[in-house]
Amino acid sequence: MWSLTRPDAPSDEPLLVVDERVTGASPEVLAAGVSLGMPRREAEALAPFATVLVRDPGDEARRFEPVVALVEELVPRVEVVSPGLLFVPVAGGVRFYGGEEALAARMVEELDRFCGKQRGGEVLLGVADGSFAARWAAATASVGEPHLVADTLSFLSGLELSVLREAMGGEEMIQTFRWLGVATLGDLARLPRNS
């Protein structure tokens, strides 16, 4: 994941980038309880101190192209999901670089070098089984410190239900589950099933 902001964003102010939902936020805004995928109104209520900018997908796509090219130099077959998010099947790269940790370290090194020259870019890297788990591994990583998930099932079980907001846009469903006492994906998986 590459955090995209707008080039015209003030560098010293808390920032919220939105369309109908939150697509980017500075650390101060995230600390106030805002999360990616959250409805815009809810985010603005939680962080009224933030400068709000409307997302520009065309500009994001243009600025993300060099990142995609750089990753493709390291590992081929990159799948661009959206500007700022791409998936890379790493099986071949893991063998070539000598393991997941070595590959992740190399990617972080190269992307940090590139992003150091660019305004508005931070790299978050996650490695896990499957694209959903890898996406959330990246979202829970720290800049410069890849999150390599050893046990994907345990990792997913601990995730808050709000991760479904981005994947499914299921705000009403999330509120219903919370009302029923279901707070994590693990709680949801443990619900009894009718056969």
Buried (B, 14 or more C-beta within 10 A) or exposed (E): BBBBBBEEBEEEEBBBBBEEBBBBBBEBBBEBEBBBBBBBEBBBEBBEEBBBBEBBEEBBBEBBEEBBEBBEEBBEEBEBEEBBBBBBEBEEBBEEBEEBEEBBBBBBEBBBEBBEEEEBBBBBBBBBBEEBBBBBBBBBBEEBEBBBBEEBEEBBBEBBBBBBBBEEBBBEEBEEBBEEEBEBBBBBEEEEEEE
